[in-house]
């Protein structure tokens, strides 16, 4: 082992049925270092981490830890903990029904009895020393997600972990909470802890990390000092291609909308749902891509949910091609040619245990009615067609969807709705939590669909993504539509100003 | 500062249970004077329900880890039948009969625990099979119900422990001592031990962790499979103890012994604040759950509504009330 390195992984390989998730990957972590592990979805980051933490067993390779002359054998999360490797996952892996202190100490230490007084005192001491605003006796579920994450870190710190793995810890935190977390990370770094940081946010990598290791398709691309790797290069290394795509996907678009002022396909007047949004007007033309923008919680999703009938509509009218239609349930919207890809694909979208094929044909089946099933051959035909069209990476059409990566799951749901050949497609945050390559593919696809005459509403938290795809933006603030931007007004500045209500500086 | 901490959810549910029990009992004393005023009335609730208390403790334990065991009633029948047959036909040593009861319970617990924990089969299915198996085996052991005639056993069954100071004067003007049966002592010891286990031991806390979030518990370094196995094993042990206590109370072997008791145990646990989803529960709550359940039964029968369906309907209503309270508490937490 090199001097000062606390963890070395050499030649790690891991295969799953049909996929080689990791091929001969090396990874080195030094003392007091924050090391970013980057890669697209499916690049093998999670697999590498799960190998390191004993969730998966590696097929080949060696793991060495500081202070051990032998190879480390890690077969279970307990083994990893014992060796000083702690992990904080994106989804909180603590028990919400226990107290903060219990979550820090359960599963550790010897003895049969539980000494509450000592445990609470110890816990409070650590929470204080790390400046975490939680009390030991609080029930964990009463803490915010950010605090829960910090409790998980406090647990790791108390276990004298030498290697701390943070797997997408920031995806559900707001800016201040992220700052707090970074403070904690720097503090740990100065104590000599080696931190492996996995994230999708490039800004955050450049804010706290010292080194970057990039993985792609289960292989190691390289390890870089942060100052030697500008962002553009990092992205191109992750994607494995140069990045001219990103800038000019727009140029292919803007074809259909030039055809002048056609009448709107769908039009809503004074639409209001029980989800707490103010009544709003809305229209969309054939072949147009528009978007709802605004801060998180401004009511973007609620608007489209009202159009689709996913929330209970309590007022207003919807017209299709000038004729009034009634949409009170999603099935009404589907019959009128509206398709909706929901925001949270895990809750509203996929059915994890069903196969890719079944997930794809689901909506069409519902529309047809369950008593008129189509043949299996037909379903395979549909599935294969869209797997090819959207380049869905799956072993076969029969693979359960839950074993696909996030981006590919998203594509399956997209395929489900495209199969219905909707006239109007609503995409609510279709690019969240998926890698840059797939993001661009989805954006391109949206523009292609529009150029073929489909109307699309596209919602994203990333403004530049909206600017690239939408020709008209509806701006929302505090659950109210406050403006509409199109043409030359579509700039970051204008959008910011409208969102902020004209108070921001030009 | 510590005194000011707000009630946690499980404590809140527990408080509600206890308050409702006392209010109910007070109402019974006020409006249905007759029996309820005498301390013996209360002690009789304990006497008849000692076995249920023990069983409900086991059920709560399993429910806290997120499981369920519906074979408990069947186990009661099998245990009492085996002990009865042993005592009357095989010579019959009391001590050995107790060992038989414990062995049957532990065997059920071990097999169910193994299937649930290590083979990851749904506890409902496993214990459903266990229920059919136990009832079937009972019939094989002996079909007709019979009262145990073994003298040592009947002596033990008749043993009464006098509770000083709680006696009362009966209609003939004679002072009658208040008493409890041996089973009650056993049940109270079980309650205390289970309370200590759940609150003050690492194993107990691991039960809660596993029930709260299995995946997280694993990541926190808890051996989830072992923990679940132990919960079922302990439940089996308690079933053995409870089975013997029931046997001692009834004094007979019968296929119908303990029928529906698993449902009473589940109902008591739920009334006591244990969540079916796991992770939340309290033995003291379960204890009061049993008391509430049987007090309702007593009230219904003393009010002259002798028919069984009245009891059923009242209990159904009470369960609904508790489930509503629980879901209100839980949704309040989310906000």
Interface residues (C-beta under 8 A of the other chain):
Chain A: X77 X78 X81 X87 X89 X92 X93 X94 X95 X96 X97 X98 X102 X103 X106 X107 X108 X109 X111 X112 X113 X114 X116 X135 X137 X138 X139 X141 X142 X155
Chain B: X2 X5 X8 X9 X10 X199 X200 X201 X202 X203 X204 X205 X206 X208 X209 X211 X212 X213 X215 X216 X217 X218 X219 X220 X221 X222 X223 X279 X280 X333
